[in-house]
């Protein structure tokens, strides 16, 4: 299980749950159910990290809960 923050919300437009990973630019997933969306996000996070590693890019450390003003 990833330690990155997940922002999860329902999208009427997509008729799916959307998951954004704020700490990993462009990292998003979706799913028909909340559980499916989270599982897809975990898979996509792994792929994001793998791709960044292959490209020699830095991988942000999970910061835990992010605070927004």
C-alpha positions in Angstrom: 0.0 0.0 0.0 1.3 3.4 -1.0 1.8 6.1 1.6 1.0 9.0 -0.8 -2.0 11.1 -0.1 -5.1 10.2 -2.3 -7.8 12.7 -3.2 -10.9 10.8 -4.1 -14.1 12.2 -5.4 -17.2 11.2 -7.5 -17.4 12.6 -11.0 -20.9 12.8 -12.5 -19.3 13.6 -15.9 -17.2 10.4 -15.9 -19.7 8.4 -13.8 -16.8 7.1 -11.8 -14.7 7.8 -8.7 -11.6 9.8 -9.5 -8.4 9.5 -7.5 -5.7 12.2 -7.7 -2.2 11.8 -6.2 -1.2 15.4 -5.5 2.5 14.6 -4.7 3.0 12.8 -8.1 2.3 15.2 -11.0 -0.2 13.8 -13.5 -0.9 10.6 -11.4 -4.6 9.9 -11.5 -6.9 6.8 -11.7 -10.6 6.1 -11.7 -13.0 3.3 -11.0 -16.6 2.4 -10.9 -16.5 1.8 -7.1 -14.5 3.5 -4.4 -12.5 0.3 -3.8 -11.8 -0.1 -7.5 -10.6 3.5 -7.8 -8.2 3.1 -4.9 -6.9 -0.3 -6.2 -6.3 1.3 -9.6 -4.6 4.3 -8.0 -2.2 1.9 -6.2 -1.3 0.3 -9.5 -0.9 3.6 -11.2 1.4 4.9 -8.4 3.6 1.9 -8.9 3.7 2.5 -12.6 4.4 6.2 -12.1 7.4 5.4 -9.7 8.7 2.8 -12.1 8.6 5.1 -15.1 10.2 8.0 -13.1 13.0 5.5 -12.1 13.5 4.4 -15.7 13.8 8.0 -16.8 16.2 8.9 -14.0 13.8 11.4 -12.4 13.5 12.0 -8.7 10.6 10.4 -6.8 9.0 12.5 -4.1 8.9 11.1 -0.6 5.4 10.7 0.7 4.7 13.6 3.0 1.6 12.2 4.7 -1.4 14.4 5.1 -1.2 17.6 3.2 -2.7 20.8 4.5 -4.6 23.2 2.3 -5.4 26.8 3.2 
